[in-house]
Amino acid sequence: MRSMAEQVGTCATCGAATATSRRRHARYCSNACRQRAYRQRANEPGTAALDSFIGRAGELDRLTTFADARVLTLVGPPGVGKTRLAKEFTNGQAHWVELSSASSQVARACATALGIGEVTGEPVLSALVRALAGRTTVLVLDDCEHLAAECAALLEPLLLGCQGLRVIVTSREPLRVPGEVLFAVQPLPITCAVELFADRARANQLGLRLDDRAALTTLCARLDRLPLAIELAARLVTVLPVGELLAHLDDRLELLNRGNRTAAERHQSLRAAIEWSYDHLSADEQHAFRCLSPFPSFGLDVAVAACDLPADRVLALLSSLVAKSLVTSAGAGRFEQLESVRLYGREKLAEQAEVVLARVARTAEPAVARTLSEREQQVVALVAAGRSNVRIGAELKISLRMVETHLQRVRQKLDLSTRTQIADWVINAEGGSPRA
């Protein structure tokens, strides 16, 4: 039988045995574990937020049904509130790994969040498995869409080696690892969106009266019921009444730029939130994203015409954009985009046309380029930017027959026969790479 001095407890950090007695219970087996626990607490979010949490009670209830999932991924469009929902759900009882500013080294970031010191002499994964084995731990990987492949490569062996580990992920696309459960975070219900706007607006201007419920409802609907957009708009009530704010929503990407100073850069403005997603698309995905931006709702036939690519290629790109929360499948072969996302895409569409038009003006064959009329140069620029004839006609406000006439003249003057050759002629003028 052990004496009191010889009774054994458990280290709160590593689970190793610790000596205990009536007078003293050792929480940690060593100073190293004590320091590790301090670093863990420093990396955990606080349990209490500094502002109210509105409109997600139903989501929190549904998330509890997935509490035993080994990997629970919260997916949704930019600005929908995935990070905040994860914080409320974990209530501070998790180790938080912020990945938005990381370019690699996910394992190292996890080790830091778990309070593991500098790892030498063994792979970081091995150190993580050793530290987590036998423990019940919740790990949150926040904003990991740009590192999805690296996160997936880390999590599968880590979960296999640590049966007490559960991982919650916030991402704009799934990780696609075994055992992953996807939870789609949707925009707020309209009543909750209005409540959120009113709460944040009154925090910015005490005593503010918001009597026009219809205008508030329209405003929040136009903002796609996205919490980030709503909170950014609420900051503008000190300079614009709701009616005027509503009238300027086509300029929202310029207006909604006063985020919390302490927020991550991607949450400083609506533009930054959407740009974060756009910048991490492939070139083909960006092309499809831009070409689809004029359409709030569309089918595959419209997408094929807009992208001017084979149907199977367009379908693959649509699937990718849906997975990355930039396009929504509405069922029955229909797709939709949020208004804020479309406005950003239309900006990029216009920028692309301007860039290509500038290429035409700087072509390596100025004598040939000068034979093109201004309208023909515009058509060339839009063809090189990937527009279909239908889209060219809509943007230049000319008939489809006139577009075809201009294209025929361009082919004759440049001695080219296909749209791809026209695009390559523009790109090669600047020494770029031809389109595949």
Summary of the structure (lengths in Angstrom):
residues: 436
radius of gyration: 27.1
end to end distance: 78.0
largest distance: 101.6
contacts: 1338
relative contact order: 0.08
helix: 53%
strand: 10%
